[in-house]
Amino acid sequence: MNGLTKEESLPKIKQFCAYQERCHFEVRVKLYSYRLHKMQVEEILSILIEENYLNEERFALLYAGGKFRMKHWGKVKIKYALKQKQVSEYCIKKALKEINEDEYKRTITKLGEQKLKTLKGEKYMLIKKKKLRDHLLQKGYESTLISEVIKNIIN
């Protein structure tokens, strides 16, 4: 099976980028799925960046904000996910800085309190704290912040 030409790929990939914010890595993978050569992929990426279909900083900001607001992910998990998508360190730092610190602390506290309600039947305090810590770590929050929250909501 033959792939698409550069000319056939461009409108398709523009549509792909217009539908939802994308990172360079996702777009590169999609272009290679069209069986384009490296040179063609790089040319198309340049066009997409020039025409503002592709902006990694914008992607990182929206991704981080969305994962925090919608899924209540912590910064550790967001950073890891952005690294998986090969987003630059600069864009990752900028995106994480945009998360409001007060809202972040309110969210982890709320998550902790919600989890604590599900642990009412747990009679051993140590096990309760461990389960609470594990839950918040899995959501991607920082250990120091988790310790602070546990101390505040359990005592």
C-alpha positions as CSV (number, residue, x, y, z in Angstrom):
1,M,0.0,0.0,0.0
2,N,1.3,3.4,-0.9
3,G,1.2,6.3,1.5
4,L,-0.1,9.8,0.9
5,T,1.9,12.5,-0.9
6,K,3.0,15.7,0.9
7,E,0.2,17.6,-0.9
8,E,-2.5,15.1,0.2
9,S,-1.2,15.0,3.8
10,L,-1.2,18.7,4.5
11,P,-5.0,19.3,4.5
12,K,-5.5,16.1,6.5
13,I,-3.0,17.0,9.1
14,K,-4.2,20.6,9.4
15,Q,-7.7,19.2,10.1
16,F,-6.1,16.8,12.7
17,C,-4.4,19.8,14.4
18,A,-7.5,22.1,14.1
19,Y,-9.7,19.5,15.8
20,Q,-7.7,19.5,19.0
21,E,-4.4,20.9,20.3
22,R,-1.6,18.6,19.5
23,C,2.0,18.2,20.5
24,H,4.8,17.9,17.9
25,F,5.3,14.2,18.8
26,E,1.6,13.3,18.1
27,V,1.7,15.1,14.7
28,R,5.0,13.5,13.7
29,V,3.7,10.0,14.5
30,K,0.5,10.8,12.5
31,L,2.6,12.0,9.5
32,Y,4.8,8.9,9.6
33,S,1.6,6.8,9.5
34,Y,0.9,8.5,6.1
35,R,4.2,6.9,5.0
36,L,5.9,10.2,4.4
37,H,9.7,10.5,4.4
38,K,11.6,12.4,7.2
39,M,12.2,15.4,5.0
40,Q,8.5,15.7,4.1
41,V,7.5,15.3,7.7
42,E,9.9,18.1,8.8
43,E,8.6,20.4,6.0
44,I,5.0,19.8,7.0
45,L,5.8,20.4,10.7
46,S,7.4,23.7,9.7
47,I,4.4,24.8,7.8
48,L,2.1,23.8,10.7
49,I,4.2,25.8,13.1
50,E,4.4,28.9,10.8
51,E,0.6,28.8,10.3
52,N,0.0,28.4,14.0
53,Y,-1.7,25.0,13.7
54,L,1.0,23.6,16.0
55,N,2.3,25.4,19.1
56,E,3.9,23.2,21.7
57,E,3.8,25.9,24.5
58,R,0.0,26.3,23.9
59,F,-0.4,22.5,23.9
60,A,1.4,22.2,27.2
61,L,-0.6,24.9,28.9
62,L,-3.9,23.5,27.8
63,Y,-2.9,19.9,28.5
64,A,-1.7,20.7,32.0
65,G,-4.6,22.9,32.8
66,G,-7.1,20.3,31.5
67,K,-5.6,17.4,33.3
68,F,-5.5,19.3,36.6
69,R,-9.1,20.8,36.3
70,M,-10.8,17.7,34.8
71,K,-8.9,14.7,36.2
72,H,-7.4,16.4,39.3
73,W,-3.9,15.2,38.4
74,G,-1.0,16.5,40.4
75,K,2.1,18.2,38.9
76,V,4.2,15.1,39.1
77,K,1.8,13.1,36.9
78,I,1.2,16.0,34.5
79,K,5.0,16.5,34.1
80,Y,5.5,12.8,33.4
81,A,2.7,12.7,30.8
82,L,4.1,15.7,29.0
83,K,7.6,14.1,29.0
84,Q,6.0,11.0,27.4
85,K,4.7,13.3,24.7
86,Q,8.3,14.6,24.3
87,V,7.3,18.2,25.2
88,S,10.3,20.4,26.0
89,E,11.4,21.1,29.6
90,Y,10.8,24.8,29.0
91,C,7.1,24.2,28.0
92,I,6.5,21.8,30.8
93,K,7.9,24.3,33.4
94,K,5.8,27.1,31.9
95,A,2.6,25.0,31.9
96,L,3.1,23.8,35.5
97,K,3.7,27.4,36.6
98,E,0.3,28.4,35.3
99,I,-1.5,26.1,37.7
100,N,-2.8,28.3,40.5
101,E,-1.1,27.3,43.8
102,D,-4.1,28.0,46.0
103,E,-6.4,26.0,43.7
104,Y,-3.8,23.2,43.6
105,K,-3.8,23.0,47.4
106,R,-7.5,23.1,47.7
107,T,-7.8,20.3,45.1
108,I,-5.4,17.9,46.9
109,T,-7.1,18.7,50.2
110,K,-10.5,17.9,48.7
111,L,-9.2,14.7,47.1
112,G,-7.7,13.7,50.5
113,E,-11.0,14.3,52.3
114,Q,-13.0,12.4,49.7
115,K,-10.6,9.4,50.0
116,L,-10.7,9.6,53.8
117,K,-14.5,9.1,53.8
118,T,-14.0,5.8,51.9
119,L,-11.6,4.7,54.6
120,K,-14.0,5.0,57.5
121,G,-14.0,1.3,58.1
122,E,-10.2,1.1,58.4
123,K,-9.5,0.8,62.1
124,Y,-5.7,1.2,62.0
125,M,-4.5,4.8,61.6
126,L,-1.2,3.7,60.0
127,I,-3.0,1.8,57.2
128,K,-5.5,4.6,56.7
129,K,-2.7,7.1,56.3
130,K,-0.8,4.7,53.9
131,K,-3.9,4.2,51.7
132,L,-4.5,7.9,51.7
133,R,-0.8,8.7,50.8
134,D,-0.9,6.0,48.0
135,H,-4.0,7.4,46.5
136,L,-2.6,10.9,46.4
137,L,0.7,9.7,45.0
138,Q,-1.1,7.8,42.3
139,K,-2.9,11.1,41.4
140,G,0.5,12.7,40.9
141,Y,0.9,14.9,43.9
142,E,4.2,15.8,45.6
143,S,5.2,13.8,48.8
144,T,5.8,16.9,50.9
145,L,2.4,18.3,50.0
146,I,0.7,14.9,50.7
147,S,2.3,14.8,54.1
148,E,1.0,18.3,54.9
149,V,-2.5,17.4,53.7
150,I,-2.6,14.2,55.7
151,K,-1.4,15.9,58.8
152,N,-4.1,18.6,58.4
153,I,-7.1,16.4,57.6
154,I,-6.5,13.5,60.0
155,N,-5.4,15.3,63.1
